[in-house]
Amino acid sequence: MKIWTATFKYLDHVKMRYSAKTYDEKRRALRNPGKHLGNVPLGEITPGVALEFMDTILKERSAAVANRARKNLSASWEWGRKFMDNFPCDPKPFHGRGQIS
């Protein structure tokens, strides 16, 4: 499964169940990985790749933006693990990163 397939399915879920503000925050956070990584298979997103991506956001934007992205990416990854077939179970690249400062 590729990153955009999983992203669109998660955003469809969020749009049906959460407020427009929550959907917009998640949409903004989840468009960045695809821009930086391309439409890669999810299995290629390792904790090291995730860390490099988060460092890029930190350098280009801010710690607050990086932390919001980490929170939303971790939530979307966990949702995919629970509800999508053929979703990689391990590693959880965005989980357990802690606060970015």
Sequence and secondary structure as in RCSB ss.txt:
>XXXX:A:sequence
MKIWTATFKYLDHVKMRYSAKTYDEKRRALRNPGKHLGNVPLGEITPGVALEFMDTILKERSAAVANRARKNLSA
SWEWGRKFMDNFPCDPKPFHGRGQIS
>XXXX:A:secstr
 BHHHHHHHHHHHHHHHS HHHHHHHHHHHHHHHHHH S BGGG  HHHHHHHHHHHHHHS HHHHHHHHHHHHH
HHHHHHHH TT   S  TTTT     
